[in-house]
Amino acid sequence: QKDLSPFTEEIIHTVNKQYATGNPRMLLLVLRSILDVAAHAKVKEIDQQTIEKGVEFAREKLKDAQSERIKQILTPKMRDILEIIIGEKEGGPVIGTALADELGMDQGNLSRYLNQMAALNFLNKHRDGRIVSYEIKPELRLIFAEELGLTQDKQAEKNEEE
């Protein structure tokens, strides 16, 4: 049995599955933020509340950095497209042709924007024959969880509606 304190294997597994989406870099970042929160609060054992505060802390740090990066790197048109993918499409996957119709954009132009955003590491690109779909990167999913309706309160609302 490895000593992972103050974490347990179960906590690491939960954080990896729910928040880091299997991305090792994200897992380390979130665990580090949970440790920071635990140390600051002088908590000896990590509980659900500490995890949630740590995730929120990680999200804020990442969001500041990514928001800055988005402002610096993406053109206003790319930001609009990303906003639609995040705000209206829950992060994707979206199919280029369908999105072009919805946005009233030329498909070639939209494809160029989507490919540039994939190259800049904002989107993942999947090709299935002639159909190309895009979705936001898992780390952006964590950062923009609120906008994507993935936060705990939104999940609770969704569950109540069902």
C-alpha positions as CSV (number, residue, x, y, z in Angstrom):
1,Q,0.0,0.0,0.0
2,K,1.5,3.3,-1.1
3,D,1.3,6.3,1.2
4,L,-0.5,9.0,-0.8
5,S,-1.5,11.1,2.2
6,P,-3.3,13.4,2.6
7,F,-5.0,11.8,-0.5
8,T,-6.5,8.4,-0.8
9,E,-6.5,6.3,-4.0
10,E,-10.3,6.9,-4.1
11,I,-9.9,10.7,-3.9
12,I,-7.3,10.7,-6.7
13,H,-9.5,8.5,-8.8
14,T,-12.5,10.7,-8.3
15,V,-10.6,13.9,-9.0
16,N,-9.1,12.4,-12.1
17,K,-12.5,11.2,-13.4
18,Q,-14.7,14.1,-12.5
19,Y,-12.3,17.1,-12.9
20,A,-9.1,16.2,-14.8
21,T,-10.9,14.1,-17.4
22,G,-8.0,11.6,-17.5
23,N,-5.5,14.3,-18.4
24,P,-2.3,13.8,-16.2
25,R,-1.3,17.4,-16.3
26,M,-4.8,18.5,-15.2
27,L,-4.8,15.9,-12.5
28,L,-1.5,17.2,-11.0
29,L,-2.7,20.8,-11.3
30,V,-6.0,20.1,-9.5
31,L,-4.3,17.9,-6.8
32,R,-1.8,20.7,-6.2
33,S,-4.6,23.2,-5.8
34,I,-6.4,20.9,-3.4
35,L,-3.1,20.6,-1.4
36,D,-2.7,24.4,-1.4
37,V,-6.3,24.8,0.0
38,A,-5.8,22.1,2.6
39,A,-2.5,23.6,3.8
40,H,-4.0,27.0,4.0
41,A,-7.0,25.7,6.0
42,K,-4.7,23.5,8.0
43,V,-6.8,20.4,7.1
44,K,-5.2,17.0,7.8
45,E,-7.6,14.9,5.8
46,I,-9.0,15.8,2.3
47,D,-12.8,15.7,2.2
48,Q,-15.3,16.6,-0.5
49,Q,-15.4,20.2,0.6
50,T,-11.6,20.5,0.4
51,I,-11.8,18.9,-3.1
52,E,-14.4,21.4,-4.3
53,K,-12.5,24.4,-2.9
54,G,-9.3,23.1,-4.5
55,V,-11.0,22.6,-7.8
56,E,-12.5,26.1,-7.7
57,F,-9.0,27.4,-6.8
58,A,-7.5,25.5,-9.8
59,R,-10.3,26.8,-12.0
60,E,-9.7,30.4,-11.1
61,K,-5.9,30.2,-11.6
62,L,-6.4,28.5,-15.0
63,K,-9.2,30.8,-16.0
64,D,-7.1,33.9,-15.5
65,A,-4.3,32.5,-17.5
66,Q,-6.5,31.1,-20.3
67,S,-8.7,34.2,-20.5
68,E,-5.5,36.2,-21.0
69,R,-4.2,33.8,-23.6
70,I,-7.6,33.8,-25.4
71,K,-7.5,37.6,-25.5
72,Q,-3.9,37.7,-26.8
73,I,-4.1,34.9,-29.3
74,L,-7.6,34.6,-30.7
75,T,-9.1,37.1,-33.2
76,P,-12.5,38.6,-32.2
77,K,-14.2,36.2,-34.8
78,M,-12.4,33.2,-33.2
79,R,-13.5,34.3,-29.8
80,D,-17.1,34.5,-31.0
81,I,-16.9,31.0,-32.4
82,L,-15.4,29.7,-29.2
83,E,-18.0,31.4,-27.2
84,I,-20.8,29.7,-29.2
85,I,-19.1,26.3,-28.9
86,I,-18.9,26.9,-25.1
87,G,-22.1,28.7,-24.4
88,E,-24.6,27.1,-26.8
89,K,-23.0,23.8,-27.7
90,E,-21.8,22.7,-24.3
91,G,-18.3,22.5,-25.5
92,G,-19.1,20.2,-28.5
93,P,-18.5,18.1,-30.3
94,V,-19.8,20.3,-33.2
95,I,-19.7,19.5,-36.9
96,G,-18.2,22.2,-39.0
97,T,-20.8,22.2,-41.7
98,A,-23.7,22.4,-39.3
99,L,-22.0,25.2,-37.3
100,A,-21.3,27.2,-40.6
101,D,-25.0,27.0,-41.5
102,E,-26.1,28.2,-38.0
103,L,-23.6,31.0,-38.0
104,G,-24.4,32.0,-41.5
105,M,-20.7,31.7,-42.3
106,D,-18.9,30.4,-45.4
107,Q,-17.9,26.9,-44.6
108,G,-14.3,27.4,-45.8
109,N,-13.8,30.4,-43.6
110,L,-15.2,28.6,-40.5
111,S,-13.0,25.6,-41.2
112,R,-10.0,27.8,-41.3
113,Y,-10.9,29.4,-38.0
114,L,-11.7,26.0,-36.4
115,N,-8.4,24.5,-37.7
116,Q,-6.4,27.5,-36.4
117,M,-8.1,27.1,-33.0
118,A,-7.2,23.3,-33.0
119,A,-3.6,24.2,-33.9
120,L,-3.5,26.7,-31.0
121,N,-4.7,23.9,-28.6
122,F,-8.2,25.3,-27.9
123,L,-10.1,22.6,-29.7
124,N,-9.7,18.9,-30.4
125,K,-10.4,17.8,-34.0
126,H,-11.9,14.5,-34.9
127,R,-12.3,13.2,-38.5
128,D,-14.7,10.4,-39.3
129,G,-14.6,9.9,-43.0
130,R,-15.6,13.2,-44.5
131,I,-17.2,14.5,-41.3
132,V,-15.0,16.7,-39.1
133,S,-16.1,17.6,-35.6
134,Y,-14.5,19.8,-33.0
135,E,-14.8,20.1,-29.3
136,I,-13.1,22.2,-26.7
137,K,-10.0,20.7,-24.9
138,P,-10.7,18.9,-21.6
139,E,-8.7,21.5,-19.7
140,L,-10.9,24.2,-21.1
141,R,-13.9,22.2,-20.1
142,L,-12.7,22.5,-16.5
143,I,-12.0,26.2,-16.8
144,F,-15.3,27.1,-18.5
145,A,-17.4,24.7,-16.5
146,E,-19.7,27.5,-15.3
147,E,-20.3,28.7,-18.9
148,L,-20.8,25.1,-20.0
149,G,-23.3,24.4,-17.3
150,L,-21.1,21.7,-15.8
151,T,-20.9,23.1,-12.2
152,Q,-22.5,21.3,-9.3
153,D,-25.5,23.7,-9.1
154,K,-26.2,23.3,-12.8
155,Q,-26.0,19.5,-12.5
156,A,-28.4,19.7,-9.5
157,E,-30.8,21.8,-11.5
158,K,-30.6,19.3,-14.5
159,N,-31.2,16.4,-12.1
160,E,-34.2,18.1,-10.6
161,E,-35.7,18.7,-14.0
162,E,-35.5,15.0,-15.0
